[in-house]
Amino acid sequence: MRVYLSPLQKKDASKVFAYWSDEEVTRYMNIEPFTTLYQAESMIALLQSLTKEGKATRYAIRLKTSDEIIGTCGLNRIDYVKKQAEIGYDLGKPFWKKGLMTEALCLLLEKAFEEFHIQEIEAKVDPNNKDSITLLKKFSFQLEEAYESDDCTCLYTVNKEKVSAILSGRSKGKK
């Protein structure tokens, strides 16, 4: 693995702002591109409060070689009773198409299943976001529903059993 996940912190705001202010990066996110550093600091504070409440968690994706933040990923709408959560992720444009998000998603899914005891993961994706859909399919996410809304979202899901074999195969191949 070339990446690792660490809790998103306020000191990460300037790097995260650089990505979250990029229209191409935020194109398929549920936010408008940020225009001030304060917006990134406020979003990180909100995400930290949701983590404390047990409702969500967000991680910085970092390169092992330099500790540089290259994006973020996390679990949203964590439901401990139903053992479900939604994933979200973003990656800085200089790091696109290098397989880094595949590695980060592998780590995130392992955390979801092992640390949070989640059994089913959802991902809401714009149907035009072909790269994200391709990434989800690598982990056996299946299209459950496509519904008309402002963002014309598709709902993809995967359960622990389907992805566990993929994750164990990846870890064996990486040794």
RAJOCOR-V356466 format. One record per residue. RES is the residue in three letters. NEAR is the number of other C-alpha atoms within 10 Angstrom. D_CENTER is the distance of its C-alpha to the mean C-alpha in Angstrom with 1 decimal. Layout:
res	near	d_center
RES	NEAR	D_CENTER
RES	NEAR	D_CENTER
//
This chain:
res	near	d_center
MET	15	16.6
ARG	11	16.4
VAL	21	13.4
TYR	17	12.8
LEU	23	10.6
SER	14	12.6
PRO	16	12.7
LEU	22	12.2
GLN	15	15.9
LYS	15	18.3
LYS	10	19.6
ASP	16	16.4
ALA	20	17.1
SER	15	19.0
LYS	16	16.6
VAL	26	13.7
PHE	20	16.4
ALA	18	17.2
TYR	24	14.0
TRP	28	13.7
SER	19	17.3
ASP	16	17.1
GLU	13	17.8
GLU	13	16.4
VAL	18	12.9
THR	18	13.0
ARG	14	14.9
TYR	17	12.5
MET	18	10.7
ASN	9	12.6
ILE	10	14.3
GLU	13	17.3
PRO	19	17.4
PHE	18	18.4
THR	13	22.0
THR	13	22.5
LEU	17	21.2
TYR	13	22.0
GLN	16	19.3
ALA	23	16.6
GLU	19	18.6
SER	13	18.8
MET	16	15.1
ILE	20	14.5
ALA	16	17.5
LEU	12	16.3
LEU	21	13.0
GLN	19	15.3
SER	14	17.7
LEU	17	15.4
THR	17	14.6
LYS	11	18.4
GLU	10	19.0
GLY	15	16.7
LYS	16	14.9
ALA	20	11.4
THR	21	9.9
ARG	24	7.8
TYR	21	8.2
ALA	26	9.6
ILE	30	9.2
ARG	20	13.0
LEU	17	15.6
LYS	13	17.9
THR	8	20.9
SER	8	20.7
ASP	14	18.0
GLU	14	16.9
ILE	23	13.6
ILE	22	12.1
GLY	26	8.8
THR	23	6.2
CYS	24	2.9
GLY	26	4.5
LEU	25	6.9
ASN	22	9.1
ARG	15	12.7
ILE	22	13.3
ASP	15	16.8
TYR	14	18.6
VAL	7	21.6
LYS	10	20.2
LYS	15	17.6
GLN	21	14.8
ALA	24	11.4
GLU	19	8.9
ILE	22	5.2
GLY	19	3.5
TYR	20	2.6
ASP	22	6.2
LEU	22	8.9
GLY	19	12.5
LYS	13	15.0
PRO	9	17.1
PHE	12	14.6
TRP	14	14.1
LYS	10	15.7
LYS	9	16.1
GLY	11	14.1
LEU	20	11.9
MET	23	8.5
THR	17	10.3
GLU	16	11.1
ALA	26	7.9
LEU	21	6.6
CYS	20	10.2
LEU	18	10.1
LEU	23	7.3
LEU	22	9.4
GLU	19	12.4
LYS	16	11.7
ALA	24	11.2
PHE	20	14.4
GLU	12	16.5
GLU	9	15.9
PHE	18	15.0
HIS	14	17.2
ILE	22	15.0
GLN	17	16.8
GLU	19	14.9
ILE	22	11.3
GLU	22	11.0
ALA	24	9.1
LYS	20	11.0
VAL	22	11.6
ASP	18	14.5
PRO	15	17.0
ASN	13	17.6
ASN	11	14.2
LYS	11	15.7
ASP	11	13.4
SER	19	10.3
ILE	20	12.8
THR	12	14.2
LEU	15	11.1
LEU	20	10.8
LYS	15	14.5
LYS	12	14.5
PHE	20	13.2
SER	16	15.8
PHE	21	13.9
GLN	16	16.9
LEU	18	17.6
GLU	11	19.0
GLU	11	19.9
ALA	15	20.1
TYR	10	21.5
GLU	8	23.1
SER	8	21.8
ASP	6	21.5
ASP	14	18.3
CYS	13	19.5
THR	17	16.4
CYS	19	16.0
LEU	17	14.8
TYR	21	13.6
THR	21	13.9
VAL	20	14.4
ASN	17	16.4
LYS	18	16.7
GLU	11	19.8
LYS	13	18.6
VAL	20	15.8
SER	15	17.8
ALA	12	20.2
ILE	15	17.7
LEU	17	16.1
SER	13	19.7
GLY	11	20.9
ARG	14	18.3
SER	12	19.3
LYS	9	23.0
GLY	8	22.7
LYS	8	21.3
LYS	6	24.1
//
